[in-house]
């Protein structure tokens, strides 16, 4: 694979403290500053309004599920001797396993909000 030659420049204003921090990170990683910045930007996920609204709704739904699970668990703990408790606990475990399988957007070290609200 042939690499393109990097010819364009991007200038960024930073405080002296930020510059020292970035230089220290680059040095610690054995990287030139430009490579540190390139690698860091590859880990950023930019959110747009649609992404945020979907994620907000997903969070609300999961919170509701969590509240319902807490109510069921409280009931099961109150009526430990009842035969129905075994069935409730079985359902709780199934729900837990299904929640673990929920897929979220890939985790990124940093998220940049592109909206000004």
Protein Blocks (a to p, Z undefined) as FASTA:
>chain_A
ZZdddfbdcdddddfklmmmmmmmmmmnopafklmmmmmmmmpccddfklmmmmmmmmmm
mmmmmmmmmmmmmmmmmmmmbmklmmmmmmmmmmmmmmmmpccddddfbdcdfbfZZ
